[in-house]
Amino acid sequence: RDAYSRLWSEWLKEHSFGLAITFVLMFLVAISAAGYAKFIQIIISAFETNSASVIWWGPVGIISLAIIKGLSQYSQLLMQNRILSRVQANLQYKMFNSLVHMDLANLLAESPAALATRFSADIELIRGSTNSILGSITAILTIIATFGVMLSIDWTLTISLIFIFLLAFGPVGIVGAKVRKISVSTQKEIAHMTETVNEGLAGIRMVRTYRLEKRLSESAFATFERLFKLRLSIVKWQSSVSPLMEILGAIAIGLLLLLVALRMQVGAIDLAGFIGLLTALGVATNPARKLGGAYASALQGIAALERVYELFDTPNKIKDGSFSYSGNEKSEGNLIFSDVDFTYPDGYQALHSINLNIEAGKSYAFVGRSGAGKSTIFNLLSRLFDSTKGQISLDGRSLLDYKVSTLRDQISVVSQDSILLTGTVLDNIGFGREGASREDCISAAKAAAANTFIAKLKDGYDTKIDPSKIKFSGGEKQRLSI
């Protein structure tokens, strides 16, 4: 699969050394599990020949194999999950970094709540599926090693049993295809559920004021019900794998008993060989059962990986220019709009043939009805969007020629939506200029008429702000933004 090939080349490959150690540990787990069946055969043979020493070396051997398997499995899981936790953190960091630098038009195409689910539900699914895939390698190695032991006991019987296990691939493939299809819908529905919950709670004042609780609850219930049905469908298909493998295991044991009985009659196999084969079959059945579940889990992971890669691969249309100011040089502030059009990605045209000549040092007010394009003009100034047609120039130079960072350094904005971030009051004021000192922040607060109410706070400028529990009035938040 392309999705997992990319996961390997971009994220897992750098942990090749750790993964190599993990594979060695997997091999030890497989060998010790398979060796258990062979050791049982040897012990039974020793009993049949009345070897007294088996009383001592038999238990020691069994315990030794168990210790090797247990320690190897523990070390493997520890290292495997350490690597996957690191990959998980790196994926989350790159996702957030991609969103921070994504064009606003692309970013606004999906709600913040829906995007947030990619950091939780999608990433957890990727981790779980990758964990299952790595776990399936242990299962495959165990099955191979176990069948190797069985071949050494009786190759004719072993080939017959291998054929039975191969029959499982067809049904498991059908189950996997169904699971993948449902997983895509489930991840989208999880995003929609998060969005519904966030919107409902964010607007709880309006909901209470207009007595919309029932409508809000009904809408949320419908979302939860759709998610319930999707999850139930995945469980239904995934759960069908274990009974299938269980039935195949029972068929294999039944066939083993039949063939052993026939072969024992002609002296082709002894009791020790039979018990060894039976033990080996028991060892192989559990890993085989896990393989079916791992396959279904891996297909769920593909749906999550594709959603994450979608963020990584979204191209930015806002391209950086080359011009930047030197030293303490700043723009004068002369702005010219020449036949500027702007159409949003959804097809709504906000501006049409706008011509403006804004002189430096003067104050201007834009007045108009809601949706007239006032905010859009300011979004174009800082190149949050680029005009669809026409040109905007600053001091005689097209905005497209400026480095985006240089252009935005010349612009200050206080939005109608005042946003406060987690941190102290001082942190929020200093957020507007990197490297601002405490004195700079206090001076700015006084200039914005915010010092008076800040001084009345319990810890003054060091008061902690939690955006989910903000107690500032609208005017106080505006002054902090200014």
Buried (B, 14 or more C-beta within 10 A) or exposed (E): EEBBEBBEEBBBEBBEEBBEBBBEBBBBBBBBBBBBBBBBBBBBBBBEEEEEEBEEBBEEBBEBBEEBBEBBBEBBBEBBBEBBEBBBEEBBEBBBEBBEEBBBBBBBBBBEBBBBBBBEBBBEBBBBBBBBBBBBBBBBBBBEBBBBBBBBBBEEBBEBBBEBBEEBEEBBEEBBEBBBBBBBBBBBBBBBBBBBBBBBEEBEEEBEEEEBEEEBEEBBEEBBEBBEEBBEBBEEBBEBBEEBBEEBBEBBBEBBEEBBEEBBEEEBBBBBBBBBBBBBBBBBBBBBBBBBBBBBBBBBBBBBBBBBBEBEEBEEEBEEBEEEBEEEEEBEBBBBBBEBBBBEEEEEEBBBEBEEEBEEEEEEEEEEEEEEBBBBBBBBBBBBBBBBBBEBBBBEEBBBEBBBEBBBBBEEEEEEEBEBEEBBBBBBBBBBEEEBEEEBBBBBBEEBEBBEBBEEBEEBBEEEBEEEEEEBEEEBBBBBBB
